[in-house]
Amino acid sequence: MTPRARALASSLVVLVLATGAGLWRYLAARPKPVVESRRIDAHAAGPARPVSPMAREALERKAELGLAEEQSRRLAALDREWQRTAGSLEAEAREVEAKFQRFMQEARRSGRANLAEIQRRAAEQGELLAAYRTRRAVHAGAVRQVLTEAQRARWTAITASGRKGEGR
């Protein structure tokens, strides 16, 4: 091998090694984005149901609670108001939750996601759920005002026994 050919071969080997090292450093510095693979279920992660009854739940337990006719009328009015004011908020919260789930599934399928977008959508969903929880707590408080102390104690006993959801 002539000195000229040896120099050319050595130069090519050095060039290949340098290119390989550069690519290796470049790829090592840019890891793939990480997307969590677990499913986020808003129903499971949602708030626990309040101990205080909703107007409809109290009306469904009218006989067990021993509601008077005036209490039934007031609870029916509270239930109508709840359906009128909170129905749209509940539907909107469910819609945002479904959109968020679809977005996360698409991000999982594509293997990459924008963290800022995930945080923005999660915050939007959290705000809606917080507004719904607040409105529900106000409604439950109004229902508690209609019930007597004995009826509230009876409701607590029904809730503690796990029979709250029967018949629904």
C-alpha positions as CSV (number, residue, x, y, z in Angstrom):
1,M,0.0,0.0,0.0
2,T,1.4,3.3,-1.0
3,P,1.8,6.1,1.6
4,R,-0.8,8.1,-0.3
5,A,-3.4,5.3,-0.1
6,R,-2.6,4.6,3.5
7,A,-3.2,8.3,4.4
8,L,-6.5,8.3,2.4
9,A,-7.7,5.1,4.2
10,S,-6.7,6.5,7.6
11,S,-8.5,9.7,6.9
12,L,-11.7,7.8,5.9
13,V,-11.5,5.7,9.1
14,V,-11.1,8.9,11.2
15,L,-14.0,10.5,9.3
16,V,-16.4,7.5,9.9
17,L,-15.4,7.4,13.6
18,A,-15.9,11.1,14.1
19,T,-19.3,11.0,12.3
20,G,-20.4,8.0,14.4
21,A,-19.4,9.7,17.6
22,G,-21.2,12.9,16.6
23,L,-24.4,11.0,15.8
24,W,-24.2,9.0,19.0
25,R,-23.9,12.2,21.1
26,Y,-26.7,13.9,19.2
27,L,-29.1,11.0,19.6
28,A,-28.2,10.5,23.3
29,A,-28.9,14.2,24.0
30,R,-32.4,14.0,22.6
31,P,-34.4,11.3,24.3
32,K,-37.8,10.3,23.1
33,P,-40.7,12.2,24.8
34,V,-42.2,10.1,27.6
35,V,-46.0,9.7,27.6
36,E,-47.6,7.9,30.5
37,S,-49.3,4.7,29.5
38,R,-51.8,4.6,32.3
39,R,-55.4,5.6,31.7
40,I,-56.7,8.6,33.5
41,D,-60.2,7.9,34.6
42,A,-61.9,11.1,35.8
43,H,-64.8,9.1,37.4
44,A,-62.4,7.2,39.6
45,A,-60.2,10.2,40.3
46,G,-63.3,12.5,40.8
47,P,-64.4,13.8,44.1
48,A,-66.1,11.6,46.6
49,R,-69.8,12.1,46.8
50,P,-70.9,14.5,49.6
51,V,-72.5,13.0,52.7
52,S,-75.4,15.4,52.4
53,P,-78.2,14.2,50.1
54,M,-79.1,15.8,46.9
55,A,-82.8,16.9,46.7
56,R,-83.7,14.0,44.3
57,E,-82.0,11.5,46.6
58,A,-83.9,12.8,49.6
59,L,-87.2,12.7,47.7
60,E,-86.5,9.1,46.7
61,R,-86.1,8.3,50.4
62,K,-89.2,10.3,51.4
63,A,-90.8,7.4,53.4
64,E,-87.6,6.4,55.1
65,L,-86.8,10.0,56.1
66,G,-90.4,10.8,57.1
67,L,-90.6,13.9,55.0
68,A,-93.5,16.3,55.6
69,E,-95.5,17.6,52.7
70,E,-93.9,21.1,52.9
71,Q,-90.4,19.5,53.0
72,S,-91.3,17.5,49.9
73,R,-92.4,20.7,48.1
74,R,-89.3,22.6,49.0
75,L,-87.1,19.6,48.0
76,A,-88.9,19.3,44.7
77,A,-88.3,23.0,44.1
78,L,-84.6,22.6,45.0
79,D,-84.4,19.6,42.6
80,R,-85.9,21.6,39.7
81,E,-83.5,24.4,40.4
82,W,-80.5,22.0,40.4
83,Q,-81.6,20.4,37.1
84,R,-82.0,23.9,35.6
85,T,-78.7,25.4,36.8
86,A,-76.3,22.5,37.1
87,G,-77.4,20.2,34.3
88,S,-75.5,22.2,31.7
89,L,-72.4,22.4,33.9
90,E,-72.5,18.6,34.4
91,A,-72.9,18.0,30.7
92,E,-70.0,20.4,29.9
93,A,-67.8,18.7,32.5
94,R,-68.5,15.3,30.9
95,E,-67.8,16.6,27.4
96,V,-64.4,18.1,28.5
97,E,-63.6,14.8,30.2
98,A,-64.4,12.8,27.1
99,K,-62.3,15.2,24.9
100,F,-59.4,14.9,27.4
101,Q,-59.6,11.1,27.3
102,R,-59.5,11.2,23.4
103,F,-56.6,13.6,23.5
104,M,-54.6,11.3,25.8
105,Q,-55.4,8.2,23.8
106,E,-54.2,10.0,20.6
107,A,-51.0,11.1,22.4
108,R,-50.4,7.6,23.7
109,R,-50.9,6.2,20.1
110,S,-48.6,8.7,18.5
111,G,-45.9,8.2,21.2
112,R,-45.5,11.9,21.9
113,A,-47.5,14.6,23.5
114,N,-47.1,18.3,24.4
115,L,-46.8,18.6,28.2
116,A,-48.1,22.2,28.1
117,E,-51.2,21.1,26.2
118,I,-51.8,18.2,28.7
119,Q,-51.5,20.6,31.6
120,R,-53.8,23.1,30.0
121,R,-56.5,20.5,29.3
122,A,-56.1,19.0,32.7
123,A,-56.4,22.4,34.4
124,E,-59.5,23.2,32.3
125,Q,-61.1,19.9,33.4
126,G,-60.1,20.6,37.0
127,E,-61.7,24.0,37.0
128,L,-65.0,22.6,35.6
129,L,-65.0,19.8,38.2
130,A,-64.3,22.3,41.0
131,A,-67.1,24.5,39.9
132,Y,-69.4,21.5,39.8
133,R,-68.3,20.4,43.2
134,T,-68.9,23.8,44.6
135,R,-72.3,24.1,43.2
136,R,-73.2,20.6,44.4
137,A,-72.0,21.4,47.9
138,V,-74.2,24.6,48.0
139,H,-77.2,22.5,46.8
140,A,-76.5,19.8,49.4
141,G,-76.3,22.5,52.1
142,A,-79.7,23.8,51.0
143,V,-81.1,20.3,51.2
144,R,-79.7,19.9,54.7
145,Q,-81.4,23.1,55.7
146,V,-84.8,21.6,54.7
147,L,-84.2,18.4,56.7
148,T,-84.6,18.2,60.5
149,E,-81.8,17.0,62.7
150,A,-83.4,13.6,63.1
151,Q,-83.8,13.3,59.3
152,R,-80.1,14.2,58.8
153,A,-79.2,11.6,61.3
154,R,-81.4,9.1,59.5
155,W,-79.7,10.0,56.2
156,T,-76.3,9.5,57.7
157,A,-77.4,6.0,58.9
158,I,-78.7,5.2,55.4
159,T,-75.4,6.4,53.9
160,A,-73.3,4.5,56.4
161,S,-75.2,1.3,55.8
162,G,-74.4,1.5,52.0
163,R,-78.0,1.6,51.0
164,K,-77.9,5.1,49.5
165,G,-77.7,3.9,45.9
166,E,-80.5,1.3,46.2
167,G,-83.3,1.6,43.7
168,R,-81.4,3.8,41.3
